[in-house]
């Protein structure tokens, strides 16, 4: 059994990695830039975060198509990506999808 044996598990992993990197960017890299005068961490972390966000977006759209998510669910899923610690709420949304689709 693979970690990525279905789209929802892949989406969950991508969301957690992207969410944790978002928290690192907000609570470590940004203070280092503005209070420590070291902007390099924001550049590198921001680029990786941006790439992961694009991957997250593509995976969410694929899951919407595959599982026939409503517009409301799609809005809720994307909304969690802009909230610090949103990956916890995202996980709850996905659990209801996993229970429905296996």
N, C-alpha and C positions, 0 to 999 in steps of 0.2 A: 504494500500500500504506500503510494507516493504522497508526499506533502502536497503535490499539485495534481491530485487525481481528479479534481473537478474545479470548475471556474470559481466557485464560491470560496474554496480553501485558498486558491491562488490570490483572489481578491482580498481575503482577510490578511494574508501575509504581506502583500503589497501595502495595504492600508496601515498596518502596524509599523512597518519600516518607515513609510512616509510620515506617519504621525509622530513617531519618536524623533525622526530627523527634524521635523517642524519644531518640536519642543526644544531640541538642542539649538536650533537656529534662534529661537526666541529668547531662551533663558541662558545660553552660554555665548554663542557667537555674537549676537547683537550687543550684549553688555561689554564684551571684549572690544568691540569696535568703538562704541561710544564712550565707555569709561576707561578702557585700557589703551585706546589708540592703535588697535591692531585689527585692521579691516580684512586681512587675508583670510581669516577663518570664515567670515561672512561670504566672501567670494566663492570659496571652494564648497562650503556647505550649501550655499544657496543654489549653486549650479546642480549639485547632486539632488537636492530637494526638488528643483524644477523638473529634472528628468524623471524622477520618481512620481511627481504629480502627473506628468503626461502619461506615464505607464498606468497610474491609478485611473485616470480618466478613460483611457482606452479599455481597460479591463472592466470598468463600471458599465460602459456602453455595451460591451460584449455580453456582460451578465444580464443587462436589461433586455437585450434582444433574445438571448437564450432562455431566460426565465419569464419573459413577458411582464416585467415589472411595470407598475403604474407610474404615471408622472409624479404622483405624490411621493412614492418610494424613491424614485430617482432624485427628486429634489432633496429629500431627507438625507440620502447617501452623500450627495455632493455637499450639502450643508455642513456635514460633520468634518469635511476636509479643511474648513476654514476656522474651526474652533479648536483652541488648545485642549488637549485630552479628548478630542472628538472621536478618536479611534475606539474609545470605550463605548460610546453611543453607537458607533458604526457596528461594532461587534454584536450588540443587541439586535440591530436591524437585520444583520445577516443570519443570526441564529433562527429568527422566525422564517427566513427563506430556506435555510437548511432543513428545518423541520417539515416544511411543505414539500421540498424537492428532493430530500434525501441527501 
